């Protein structure tokens, strides 16, 4: 093991490979000073308590103060979060984030009277206030608050709920500390005989190995670690579900799912018809798995065989600089301004590029109103999928950039429902660019295979996750307990349906439900599936259209939350209240499988 390749510490990374957070704060000391000033400002809420019914001007002044506090809190919280993400084991930044969360909880308590007081104003009186010029710029957020009238408690109850903010994060915090900080997966030999440390960041790289023994060893080594901690992980996930159900009931929602969909004004039919439509196309997914089995010349396909490229001779190694260049070329249809802004962002260190010990796994974009829209990556040059991850996160960051530059603070924070459109739209452009540049059938097959796997991972897989979330929350809502066995049994039933009867699904894969971070943000994952479905439709529209179609899409990126998500998408050209976009994405999957089968 002396020659094994381990992860470097954060301090060993070159500055140019790390993000520059100075657009938020130039130093930890500057953050400390700003945190102190923010804390000192919290008592300012008291001058508005009990007075919101006095008139539109008082409401306007209160909202202006609240949004100013929220804006500064966003800047402070994002800096602390990003520093923690650099190394989740760093105690200094753990304390920093903990202090922020503690003060933010106090700020939430101080502001907790606002919604109840606004909702206590008689409807006719509030309608008169809304006609006042002082509230003209706040009408959209105020009307959204008024929608919460049936789900808002009195001032004292709201204060108690606000005091629970930090405590409610406990299940998620325990999961992330265990998953990102404490778990060590050991070492695996790759196809070249090199002993390498197995990590969240390179797990997919091992599963893409042409050597089946390597894939199997990585799969078993990875999930055996989750088996060792399955009771703890089941307890944390159960605690998170219990939290969701508790808050839904406290706020008088029929279910946790309806509570989660309410803020975006998404009807449950959108969720249900996604599952129904995707399930109708499961035979297409099973047909692809059989094609994969035949191409890999296997008697039976196993789950760990579902990621290796079917055109192994084009298994590409792509440096960071090459990845950036590819992404910028692919996004050219979005216009010179879009590409120029993104290129400058890459040059000015928006991105934290590579994995280091303790760094948060996966990838994300963290946009703020006042700072750069930062991107965390754990980039692996030999995982071509990471080029698509970069395009995906760049889509989020540019969405943040455009919204922040075209909307006031209180209307810039777009919802996740539309966020997943902006990110997967970029992946669609990258797919189509690469297919168009292919110099042979074999190369085209490689990229077709990649898009098939993206639709498989983003629509089929995330819909399976969405079904699982629906099942476990309904289980608790019926008064039943969630145990290791319950989680595994439910998840196994879905694995059997989605992989089909001919794919071998090892028992260890039942533990996958314990390693998905998004389950701690309930009813989030379905938005990946609806997002890609909308993105496929909008990419067709922009690429086949002209200036009007492009302008409509850029207006969508610039709109923030100035309208409800479904209305924003309708303005851009796609109606997600109908099953058509999901069905069209499934048809594209079918067509791609047909073409891949002909080439191979």
Secondary structure as UniProt FT lines:
FT   TURN            2..3
FT   HELIX           10..12
FT   HELIX           15..17
FT   HELIX           21..23
FT   HELIX           28..41
FT   HELIX           42..48
FT   TURN            49..50
FT   HELIX           52..54
FT   HELIX           56..86
FT   TURN            88..89
FT   HELIX           91..111
FT   HELIX           113..120
FT   HELIX           123..130
FT   HELIX           133..138
FT   HELIX           139..147
FT   HELIX           148..151
FT   HELIX           155..163
FT   HELIX           165..168
FT   HELIX           170..176
FT   HELIX           177..182
FT   STRAND          187..189
FT   TURN            191..192
FT   STRAND          195..197
FT   TURN            200..202
FT   HELIX           203..207
FT   HELIX           212..228
FT   HELIX           230..250
FT   TURN            251..252
FT   HELIX           256..262
FT   TURN            263..265
FT   HELIX           268..280
FT   HELIX           282..295
FT   TURN            296..297
FT   STRAND          301..302
FT   HELIX           303..305
FT   HELIX           312..314
FT   HELIX           320..330
FT   HELIX           331..334
FT   HELIX           336..347
FT   TURN            348..349
FT   STRAND          351..352
FT   TURN            357..358
FT   STRAND          364..366
FT   STRAND          374..376
FT   TURN            381..382
FT   HELIX           385..406
FT   HELIX           409..411
FT   HELIX           416..437
FT   HELIX           441..455
FT   HELIX           456..460
FT   HELIX           461..477
FT   TURN            478..479
FT   HELIX           484..499
FT   TURN            501..502
FT   STRAND          503..504
FT   HELIX           507..514
FT   HELIX           517..520
FT   TURN            522..523
FT   HELIX           526..544
FT   HELIX           547..558
FT   TURN            560..561
FT   HELIX           565..572
FT   TURN            576..577
FT   HELIX           580..599
//
